[in-house]
Amino acid sequence: MKKEYIPLSGFIIALVLTAVAPILTGNSNLQVTLLFPLILIFAYWTKMNAAELGLVFGKRKEYLIAIAYPLISALIVITLATISGHIGPINLSFTALIAFLGLFFTTLILTVTTEEGFFRGWLFGVMEKYEFSSKSIILLTALAFTIWHIPLFFIGTGMEGAYNMIPLYLSTVFTGGAIMGTIRYRSGSIITSSLSHTIWNSVNYTLFGFGTSVGILGIMPINIFDPERGYLGLVINALFLIIFWYYTFHFPKKSNS
């Protein structure tokens, strides 16, 4: 097999297995968890080391950028929802705090070993190894990440049947995936992008909700005032992507050493 086809082949295998397994078993968690053994198998197949997989620590500045992106995005949506009177009733409680902390630490482990580990780890790394251009790697891994999310609407994850959400949701996933890819490229680390991904999921799913649910802030309508499912979130993500893209490719990339 030509090396240029290996990233596509790996992605297709992962897409099929992670889409079919939940349907056959009735366990939607397999869509995510199956990525872990696939990362190990593909990394062995393509003879990739830890650094090539992004299993290194990035610079402090890159962590600050990774943390700031999801927090600023959420803050903008909350501010505009509050000003326009679309917030509440707010359901803050000790139980919600415990649930948030559990979600945060669980997601941090899972993102490194599954979604980030596969898309910004193996897939990103193998494309770098086979000398794809940096811009094409970011965009193609974001596209793969987006396509991988389509089965969420069919396999019992809380989004099944909400087909009207697909175009907007996938558009935001693509821009978010490209941002995570840019973070990975800048830092050379999936630990950095995983931290950003973890904050995005845990903060947004707690405050705003997931699927068709509403979060603890009671912000509605979700197709407008939501970082991941709303038009406002898509605009914010697009602006972040433009800023990140310009900053990354108009200034020299520095070594992480």
Secondary structure as the mmCIF struct_conf table of DSSP 4:
data_model
#
loop_
_struct_conf.conf_type_id
_struct_conf.id
_struct_conf.beg_label_comp_id
_struct_conf.beg_label_asym_id
_struct_conf.beg_label_seq_id
_struct_conf.end_label_comp_id
_struct_conf.end_label_asym_id
_struct_conf.end_label_seq_id
HELX_RH_3T_P HELX_RH_3T_P1 LYS A 3 TYR A 5
HELX_RH_AL_P HELX_RH_AL_P1 ILE A 6 THR A 25
BEND BEND1 GLY A 26 GLY A 26
TURN_TY1_P TURN_TY1_P1 SER A 28 ASN A 29
HELX_RH_AL_P HELX_RH_AL_P2 LEU A 30 THR A 33
TURN_TY1_P TURN_TY1_P2 LEU A 34 LEU A 34
HELX_RH_AL_P HELX_RH_AL_P3 LEU A 35 TRP A 45
TURN_TY1_P TURN_TY1_P3 THR A 46 LYS A 47
TURN_TY1_P TURN_TY1_P4 ALA A 50 GLY A 54
BEND BEND2 VAL A 56 VAL A 56
HELX_RH_AL_P HELX_RH_AL_P4 ARG A 60 ILE A 83
TURN_TY1_P TURN_TY1_P5 SER A 84 GLY A 85
HELX_RH_AL_P HELX_RH_AL_P5 PHE A 94 THR A 113
TURN_TY1_P TURN_TY1_P6 THR A 114 THR A 114
HELX_RH_AL_P HELX_RH_AL_P6 GLU A 115 GLU A 115
HELX_RH_PI_P HELX_RH_PI_P1 GLU A 116 LEU A 123
HELX_RH_AL_P HELX_RH_AL_P7 PHE A 124 LYS A 129
TURN_TY1_P TURN_TY1_P7 TYR A 130 GLU A 131
HELX_RH_AL_P HELX_RH_AL_P8 SER A 134 HIS A 149
HELX_RH_3T_P HELX_RH_3T_P2 ILE A 150 PHE A 153
TURN_TY1_P TURN_TY1_P8 PHE A 154 GLY A 156
BEND BEND3 THR A 157 GLY A 158
TURN_TY1_P TURN_TY1_P9 GLU A 160 GLY A 161
HELX_RH_3T_P HELX_RH_3T_P3 TYR A 163 MET A 165
HELX_RH_AL_P HELX_RH_AL_P9 ILE A 166 SER A 187
BEND BEND4 GLY A 188 GLY A 188
HELX_RH_AL_P HELX_RH_AL_P10 ILE A 190 LEU A 207
TURN_TY1_P TURN_TY1_P10 PHE A 208 PHE A 208
BEND BEND5 PHE A 210 PHE A 210
TURN_TY1_P TURN_TY1_P11 GLY A 211 THR A 212
TURN_TY1_P TURN_TY1_P12 ILE A 216 LEU A 217
TURN_TY1_P TURN_TY1_P13 ILE A 222 ILE A 224
BEND BEND6 PHE A 225 PHE A 225
TURN_TY1_P TURN_TY1_P14 PRO A 227 ARG A 229
BEND BEND7 GLY A 230 GLY A 230
HELX_RH_AL_P HELX_RH_AL_P11 TYR A 231 PHE A 249
BEND BEND8 HIS A 250 PHE A 251
HELX_LH_PP_P HELX_LH_PP_P1 PRO A 252 SER A 255
#
